[in-house]
Amino acid sequence: PPHWRCELPAKDEGSAGRSNKGPLILLRWIRDKITSIDEKLFEEEFNPALSGTGFGPLSHRIDQETSGPLLVAKTHGAQRHLKSQFHKTMVSKRYICLVHGKFEKNCGSIDARIRTLRTDQTTRSEISSAGDWAQTDYQVIATYSCLDKSRIAEGFDGYSLVACDIKTGRTHQIRVHMLHLGHPLVSDDKYLPEDVLVEDRSWCSRLFLHCYYLGFSNIVDVRELAVCPLPA
């Protein structure tokens, strides 16, 4: 589900599942529920993060407001095996997103390079020739018309539900590539104008981006597919 933090809880946050006002800590929940995971995988030094905590047995992560499956390793060997596939772009990933506007073509591919800029306060990405290679293949699944006559008069032509297969995993890749095509994601708090964001959040409370499936090889190199339907 969205809004869960992927980092290990800070040592001073205790071991409870979650306080009434505290953040949702995914790795705390995993540690409590899946007791067969090697405890060494939860050490900060094993899978370090820029934040100074770590990502424990997680083999990858997704943006905080994005929903979808995450792969969790139970052993050191499995962790290395899974992370190697992500680094070599051997994991197939399909996302579903709702974007503003309608496409001229129902399918296509974009390979614009992406550069990520990080500060203490925020992380943003942009299309840049100085960035890293990134490829997103997209296909329009459905289109939806706008029922608001005032917005139609302003030239707004509705929404598109889009499937995106990404060959790479750059920060905010789908969000930035769709924005580059002129179709920003619904409720994107980083890349939408403030007035559009406020309108979106009145009916969609989070970023409309969901990981539908992950294809990977297990520890004996048998291909697996983790499918997670779009939540209601």
C-alpha positions as CSV (number, residue, x, y, z in Angstrom):
1,P,0.0,0.0,0.0
2,P,1.1,3.6,-0.4
3,H,2.5,5.9,2.3
4,W,4.7,3.2,4.0
5,R,8.3,4.2,4.6
6,C,10.9,1.8,3.2
7,E,13.8,2.7,5.5
8,L,14.7,0.8,8.6
9,P,13.2,2.6,11.7
10,A,15.7,4.7,13.6
11,K,17.1,3.0,16.7
12,D,15.3,5.4,19.0
13,E,11.9,4.7,17.4
14,G,11.5,1.5,19.4
15,S,10.1,-1.9,18.3
16,A,6.4,-1.4,18.4
17,G,4.5,-1.9,15.1
18,R,3.4,1.6,14.9
19,S,2.3,4.4,17.3
20,N,-1.0,6.2,16.8
21,K,0.8,9.2,15.4
22,G,3.9,7.6,14.1
23,P,4.9,6.8,10.5
24,L,4.1,3.5,8.8
25,I,7.4,1.6,8.8
26,L,7.3,-1.3,6.2
27,L,10.4,-3.0,7.5
28,R,9.2,-3.1,11.0
29,W,6.0,-4.8,9.9
30,I,8.1,-7.3,7.8
31,R,10.4,-8.1,10.7
32,D,7.4,-8.8,12.9
33,K,5.5,-10.9,10.4
34,I,8.2,-12.8,8.5
35,T,10.4,-14.4,11.2
36,S,12.3,-16.6,8.8
37,I,14.4,-13.7,7.4
38,D,18.1,-13.7,8.3
39,E,18.5,-11.1,11.1
40,K,21.7,-9.8,9.6
41,L,19.7,-8.4,6.7
42,F,18.2,-5.8,9.1
43,E,21.6,-4.3,10.0
44,E,22.1,-0.8,8.7
45,E,25.5,-1.6,7.2
46,F,24.1,-4.4,5.1
47,N,21.9,-2.3,2.8
48,P,22.8,1.3,3.6
49,A,20.8,4.3,2.6
50,L,21.7,8.0,2.1
51,S,19.4,8.8,5.0
52,G,21.7,7.0,7.4
53,T,19.4,4.1,8.3
54,G,19.1,1.4,5.6
55,F,16.7,-0.7,3.6
56,G,17.2,-4.1,5.2
57,P,16.1,-7.1,3.2
58,L,14.3,-5.0,0.6
59,S,15.8,-5.6,-2.9
60,H,14.4,-2.3,-4.3
61,R,11.8,0.4,-3.3
62,I,9.1,2.6,-4.8
63,D,8.0,6.2,-4.2
64,Q,6.1,6.7,-1.0
65,E,2.8,7.4,-2.7
66,T,3.1,4.6,-5.2
67,S,1.5,1.2,-4.5
68,G,2.6,-2.2,-5.7
69,P,4.7,-5.3,-4.9
70,L,8.2,-5.2,-3.3
71,L,10.6,-8.1,-3.3
72,V,12.0,-9.1,0.1
73,A,15.0,-11.4,0.4
74,K,15.2,-13.9,3.3
75,T,19.0,-14.7,2.9
76,H,22.1,-12.8,2.0
77,G,22.5,-14.9,-1.2
78,A,18.9,-14.1,-2.3
79,Q,19.4,-10.4,-1.6
80,R,22.6,-10.3,-3.8
81,H,20.8,-12.3,-6.5
82,L,17.8,-10.0,-6.7
83,K,19.7,-6.7,-6.4
84,S,22.0,-7.9,-9.2
85,Q,19.0,-8.3,-11.5
86,F,17.8,-4.8,-10.7
87,H,21.2,-3.3,-11.4
88,K,21.5,-5.2,-14.7
89,T,17.9,-4.1,-15.7
90,M,16.9,-7.8,-15.9
91,V,13.7,-7.2,-13.8
92,S,10.6,-6.5,-15.9
93,K,8.3,-3.9,-14.4
94,R,4.9,-2.7,-15.5
95,Y,3.2,0.2,-13.9
96,I,-0.3,1.6,-14.3
97,C,-0.9,5.4,-14.1
98,L,-3.6,7.9,-14.8
99,V,-2.4,11.0,-16.6
100,H,-3.8,14.3,-17.8
101,G,-4.8,14.5,-21.4
102,K,-5.1,12.1,-24.3
103,F,-2.3,10.8,-26.5
104,E,-2.0,11.2,-30.2
105,K,-0.6,7.6,-30.4
106,N,-1.9,4.7,-28.3
107,C,1.6,3.3,-27.8
108,G,5.2,4.4,-28.0
109,S,8.6,4.5,-26.3
110,I,10.6,7.3,-24.7
111,D,14.3,7.1,-23.9
112,A,15.0,10.6,-22.8
113,R,17.9,10.8,-20.3
114,I,17.0,11.6,-16.6
115,R,19.1,13.6,-14.1
116,T,18.1,13.6,-10.4
117,L,18.7,16.5,-8.1
118,R,18.8,15.9,-4.4
119,T,18.9,18.4,-1.5
120,D,18.2,18.0,2.2
121,Q,14.6,19.0,1.6
122,T,13.5,17.3,-1.6
123,T,14.4,15.1,-4.6
124,R,13.4,16.0,-8.1
125,S,14.3,14.6,-11.5
126,E,14.4,16.2,-14.9
127,I,15.1,15.4,-18.6
128,S,18.8,16.3,-19.3
129,S,21.4,15.2,-21.8
130,A,23.7,15.0,-18.8
131,G,21.5,12.4,-17.1
132,D,21.4,8.6,-17.1
133,W,19.8,6.5,-19.8
134,A,16.2,5.7,-19.1
135,Q,13.6,3.9,-21.3
136,T,9.8,3.7,-20.8
137,D,7.5,1.9,-23.2
138,Y,3.8,2.9,-22.8
139,Q,0.4,1.8,-24.0
140,V,-2.9,3.6,-23.5
141,I,-5.4,1.3,-21.8
142,A,-8.4,3.6,-21.6
143,T,-9.4,7.3,-22.0
144,Y,-11.9,9.3,-19.9
145,S,-13.7,12.5,-20.8
146,C,-13.9,15.4,-18.5
147,L,-17.5,16.2,-17.3
148,D,-16.7,19.7,-16.0
149,K,-17.9,22.1,-18.7
150,S,-15.8,24.9,-17.4
151,R,-12.6,22.8,-17.7
152,I,-13.6,21.6,-21.2
153,A,-14.0,25.3,-22.2
154,E,-10.5,25.9,-21.0
155,G,-9.2,23.2,-23.4
156,F,-8.9,20.3,-20.9
157,D,-9.5,17.0,-22.8
158,G,-9.7,14.4,-20.0
159,Y,-7.5,11.6,-18.8
160,S,-5.7,8.5,-20.0
161,L,-5.0,5.3,-18.2
162,V,-1.6,4.1,-19.3
163,A,0.5,1.0,-18.8
164,C,4.2,1.7,-18.6
165,D,7.0,-0.9,-18.9
166,I,10.3,0.5,-17.7
167,K,13.7,-0.9,-18.7
168,T,15.5,1.1,-16.0
169,G,14.5,2.4,-12.6
170,R,15.5,6.0,-12.5
171,T,14.1,8.2,-9.7
172,H,10.6,9.4,-10.7
173,Q,11.2,7.9,-14.2
174,I,7.5,7.4,-15.3
175,R,6.5,10.8,-13.7
176,V,9.2,12.7,-15.6
177,H,8.8,10.8,-18.9
178,M,5.0,11.3,-18.9
179,L,5.5,15.0,-18.0
180,H,8.0,15.3,-20.9
181,L,5.3,14.0,-23.3
182,G,2.9,16.6,-21.9
183,H,0.9,14.2,-19.8
184,P,1.7,14.7,-16.1
185,L,0.4,12.1,-13.6
186,V,-2.8,12.8,-11.7
187,S,-2.1,14.1,-8.1
188,D,1.7,14.5,-8.7
189,D,2.8,16.8,-5.9
190,K,6.3,17.3,-7.4
191,Y,5.6,18.1,-11.0
192,L,2.1,19.6,-11.3
193,P,1.2,23.3,-11.0
194,E,-0.3,24.0,-7.6
195,D,-3.8,24.8,-8.9
196,V,-4.0,21.5,-10.9
197,L,-2.7,19.6,-7.9
198,V,-5.4,21.0,-5.6
199,E,-8.1,20.0,-8.1
200,D,-6.6,16.5,-8.5
201,R,-6.3,16.0,-4.7
202,S,-10.0,16.8,-4.3
203,W,-10.9,13.4,-5.8
204,C,-7.6,11.5,-5.9
205,S,-5.8,11.7,-2.5
206,R,-2.4,10.4,-3.7
207,L,-0.2,10.0,-6.8
208,F,-2.0,7.8,-9.3
209,L,0.8,5.3,-9.9
210,H,0.7,1.6,-9.2
211,C,3.2,-1.2,-9.9
212,Y,1.2,-3.9,-11.6
213,Y,3.8,-6.7,-11.9
214,L,7.4,-7.6,-11.4
215,G,9.1,-10.3,-13.4
216,F,12.4,-11.7,-12.0
217,S,14.4,-14.9,-11.6
218,N,14.4,-16.8,-8.3
219,I,17.4,-18.2,-6.6
220,V,17.5,-21.2,-8.9
221,D,17.0,-19.0,-12.0
222,V,13.4,-20.0,-12.6
223,R,11.4,-17.0,-13.9
224,E,8.8,-15.7,-11.5
225,L,6.0,-13.1,-11.9
226,A,4.6,-11.1,-9.0
227,V,1.2,-9.6,-10.0
228,C,-0.6,-7.0,-7.9
229,P,-3.9,-5.8,-9.4
230,L,-4.8,-2.1,-9.2
231,P,-6.3,-1.4,-5.7
232,A,-9.9,-0.4,-5.5
